Amino acid sequence: MSSERQLFILAGNGPYENRGCEAITRGTARIIRECYKDSELLCFSHFQSDEQYRKQSVIETDKDITHLQSFRLNEKKLIRSFWKPRTRSCVYRRIFNPKMLKYETYRDMANFVDRASAVLSVGRDNYSLDYGIPDLFTDLDDIVTEKSKPLVIWGASVGPFDCIPYYEKYMNEHLRQISAIFARESATVDYLKRIGVVENVYPTADPAFPMEPGKPEGIEEEMPIDEESIGINLSPLMAKYVTGGNLERWVGLATSIVRTVSQSSGMPVY
């Protein structure tokens, strides 16, 4: 990495195999380059395996993006690499000093933080209870703020945490220390306002939206696309949230959504 160009760290993302994770990286890269022409990005992400990390590094198409992975142990990785000093150090900290484990998880990123113009904590619903207590991401925040570097929660959904009152109180104080929270949903803005986190909160569109479109090779031969049309992606995961997991009801609701969009817009829907 050049020491002269402005460096931005995109941390906390998942692998490109989750297309949403790739989209937020691509859109964010485009936004940053609009403001900082000569810049480079370091993507420090959480991968499920070393092989997944190596594959993403090899297939990366953007010459100004470099990938690093966090150091996280799972059972297989522990067995394969227990002989390594770093693995044994991680195990020791997990057992005897868990508060220090974050420095092992983010050690490879920490080497670049001092040179970075800012660190963007990317990912959409990391700061929520959807996957349990988000220690992995508040640890990231702590490491960056300890170095007095600008830290931005970037295009995220945040909260709610009210089902765990003591944790909501902690997050209230924690989020006030963040340089800026760019929230992609009005529900996030409203919730943060309700718990008193206001001055550093900015509503924004999802950073994935500016991603440059790409047309799959040969698509026009299979399915010609009208330029004046609307594309909709309706995920079966939505059934978990809007129909209590009932996929049949979700299909019916999705059909109604498509029909309404088509009728109200008068445009073809893909």
WORA-V530495 format. One record per pair of residues at least 6 apart in sequence whose C-alpha atoms are under 7 Angstrom apart, sorted by the first residue. I is the first residue (numbers start at 1). GAP is how many residues later the second one is. Records with the same first field share a line. If there is no record, write none. Layout:
I: GAP  GAP
This chain:
5: 33  34  35
6: 32  33  34  110  111
7: 32  33  34  108  109  110
8: 32  33  34  108  109  110  111
9: 32  33  34  107  109  110  111
10: 31  32  33  34  109  110  111  112
11: 32  33  34  109  110  111
12: 32  33  34  109  110  111  125
13: 8  32  33  109  110
14: 7  31  32  33
15: 6  30  31  32
16: 6
21: 102
23: 185  188
24: 183  184
26: 182  185
27: 180  181  182  183  184
28: 179  180
30: 180  181
33: 6
40: 24  25
41: 23  24  25
42: 23  24  25
43: 22  23  24  25
44: 23  24  25  26  65
45: 23  24  25
46: 23  24
47: 6  22
53: 16
57: 10
70: 35  36
71: 33  34  35
72: 33
78: 9
81: 6
82: 6
90: 11  14
93: 7  8
94: 7
102: 37
118: 31  32  33
119: 31  32  33
120: 31  32  33  34
121: 31  32  33
122: 31  32
123: 33
124: 31  32  33
125: 31  32  33
126: 8
127: 7  30  31  32
128: 6  30  31  32
129: 30  32
144: 7
145: 6
150: 29
151: 27  28  29
152: 26  27  28  29
153: 27  28  29
154: 27  28
155: 27  28  29  49  51  52
156: 26  27  28
157: 26  27  28  31
158: 30
159: 29
160: 31
161: 6  7
162: 6
172: 23  25
176: 21
179: 21
180: 20  21
181: 19  20  21
182: 19  20  21  22
183: 6  18  19  20  21
184: 19  20  21  22
189: 14
192: 6
228: 39
229: 38  39  40
230: 37  38  39  40
231: 38  39
232: 38
239: 6  7  8  11
243: 6  7
262: 6  7
